[in-house]
Amino acid sequence: MPNEHTGHRKRMKERFLDTRFDGYQEHEILEMILYYVYPRTDTNPLAHRLLREFGSLSAIFDARIDTLVGAGLTQNAALFLTMIPDISRVYLDDRNNNKSKIIDFENLGDYFIPKFIGRDEEVMILLLADAKGKELYSGVVSKGSFTASEAPIRRIVDLAMRYNAATAAIAHNHPSGVALPSRSDIDATKEVCKALNLVGVLMVDHLIVADDDFVSIRDTQLCDELLC
């Protein structure tokens, strides 16, 4: 049956159609998102309460499912909210996925950072390109800690040979939020670079990504093997 909440939702949706989320406050954005997991509930008080408890939209989306359930959300609602960062990453990756585009190796941060949105575990992503800089392959090649002994060197070399790549770059994230390369990061970079060099593939850089920040090992000049 129609009620005051139905009318409010209709007005909120019409407003979104006119302005998207321009001018919306955080609680109004969250309130609208929650419409789709609480179809018959006034989600405005819940949105306010979640923002008071977590502090921001991003903190809510990045929270663990059990934490959100503990804050009073249903399992379904908690799952839905935690999907948002991953949906954002997939959307950006898909939108920017243009196989005919030439990769700008001087601005690899812009290329790699969106690929780590929503990831709360350490992963390594490999980019392969041809001699002109055209992307041949991009994907996750390992999950978990990244050290010289655990680097997926064989997989990287196999992919480089399969795609007949001329150049390669890798990036991995530090979920701790600190983008500074560790000693093991440097050692692993050297091992990957040497292995690729043996099959004629130039390793151009290794980026360490943390949130919206990154460090280029090439720029730090901590690894002489890069750009060899």
N, C-alpha and C positions, 0 to 999 in steps of 0.2 A: 504494500500500500504506500502511496506517496506520503511523504512527511517533510518536515522542515529541512532535514539533512539531504533529502533528494533534491530539493530546490537549490540548496547551497552547492551541492556537487555540480548541478547543471550549470550554475553561474560560474563556478571555478573552471569548468571545462571550456565554457564559451570564452572566458577571459584568456585561457591558454591559447585557444585558436586565434585570438586577435594579437596577442603579444608574446606567445611562447612563454618562457619563464622570466622574461625581462620585467623587472620591478617586483617580482615575487620575493617574499621573505623566506628564510630557510624552512620555517615551520609549515608554510603553505606548500612548498615543494614536496616536503615529506608527507604532508597530509594527503596530497594528490596521489603520490606513489602508493600510499597505503590503501587507497580506494580499491586497488585491484587484488588485495588479499583480505580486505575486510569490507565486503560489498554492502553490508547492512549496519555498519557501525559508524558513529561520528568519530573520525580519526583525528580531529583537531586536538583534543586533549592528549591523545597518545603521542602525537608528533611533538607537542610542547614538552611532554615528560621525557621522551627519549633524548631530545636536544639538551635538556637540563642535565640529564644523567651522563651523556657521552660528550657533549660540548660542541659538536659540529656534525654536519651531514657525512663528511668523509670518515669521521671516527665511527659513526654508526655503520656505514657500509663496510668498513674494514674490520669490524668486530667479529669475533668468533660466533658461530651459530649458537653454541651453548650459552655464551654470554648474553646474547640477545633474548634467548628463551628465558634466561634467568631474570631479565629485565621486564618480562611480562608478555613477550610476543609469542605467538604460536610458532610451532616448528616450521610450518609452511611460510609464514611471514618472514621469519628469520632467514630461511633459505633464500627467499626472493630478494631480500635486501643485500645479502652477501653475494648474490649473482651480479649486482650492478657494476662493480669494478671490472669483473671479467667480461661482461657484455661490452663495457666501454673499450677495453683492450681489443677485443675481437672486431668491434666496429671500426676503430681507428686503423687497425692493421689491414682490414679489408678495404677500407676507403683509400688507403695509401698504397695498396698493393697494385702496382702498375709494372708489369714485367718488361715494358718497353722503356721504362724510365732509367736514366743513367744515374748511378749512385754517386753522390757527392761524398767522397771519402774524407774531405776536410770537415764535414759536418755530420759525422756518424752519430753524434749524440741525438740529433733530431730524428734520426732513423730508428735508433734502438730504444730510447726511453719509453715510447708508447707500448713497446712489446713487453714491458715488465709491469704494466698497470695491473694491480690486483694480485700479483704473485707474492705469496708470503713464505715461499721456500726458495732456496738458492737454485737457479737454473742457468744453463749456459746456452746461448743462441749463436748459431753460426750463419754468416752471410758469405755467399760465394758469388763472384761476378766474372764476366769474361774480360778480355783484354781492353774492351772499350768502356768497361764499368757497368755493363748491363747486368741486372740481377739474374742469377741462374737458380739460386736456392736460398731459402731462409727458413730456419726452424730450430726448435729446441733439440739439442744433442745430448744433454745430460741434466740430471736433477740431483741435488745434494751438494755436499762440499766439493770445492774445486781446488785440487792440489795437483802437483806434478805427477804424483803416483796414481791419482784418480781421474786425471784428464782423459776424456774419450778420444785419444789420439787416433786410434785405428778407425773409429767411426768418421772422424773429421777427414782423414786422408781418403778413406773409401768414397765419401761423398764428393770430395774435391775431384777425384779421378773419374767418378761416374758422370759428373756434370761437366767434365773437361774445363774446370775453372782455371782462370789465370791469377785471380787475386782472392784473398779471404780476409775476413775480419771476424772476431768473436767478441761477445759481451756477456758478462754475468753480473748478477745482482748481489748486493750485500743487504739482506733484509734487516740487518741491525741499524741501517740508516746512515752508515759512514762509508763514503765512497773511496777512501784511501786504499791503494793496493797493498796487500800484505807481501811478505817475503815469498810465501807459497804461490801467490798470484804471479809474481815475477818469474819464479822458477818454472811454473806451468806454462807461461807464455813462451819462454825460451824453448821448451820441449815441443810445443805445438808448432812453433815457427820452424824449428829444425826439421821436423817430420814433413811439413809441407814443402819446405825448400828441396827436400830430396826428390819430390815428384814434380818439381818445377812450378810450384804455386807460391806466389808472393803474399806473405802475411803482412797486412798493412797496419793493423792496430788491434788492441785488446782494450775494451772499455769496461770499467767497473761502475755499475749503476746503483744509486741509492736514492729512492724516491724520485725527485725531479732533478737530481744532481748526478754528475758523472765525472770520472777522471780517465783521461786517455793515457795509457802506459807509454804510448809513443811520445806524447808531449812531455812526459816526465823524464824521458831519456834514461829510464832505468833498465831498458832492455835493448842492447845493441843489435840483437838479432832482427828486430823489427825493421821493415823496409830494406832487408838485405838483398 
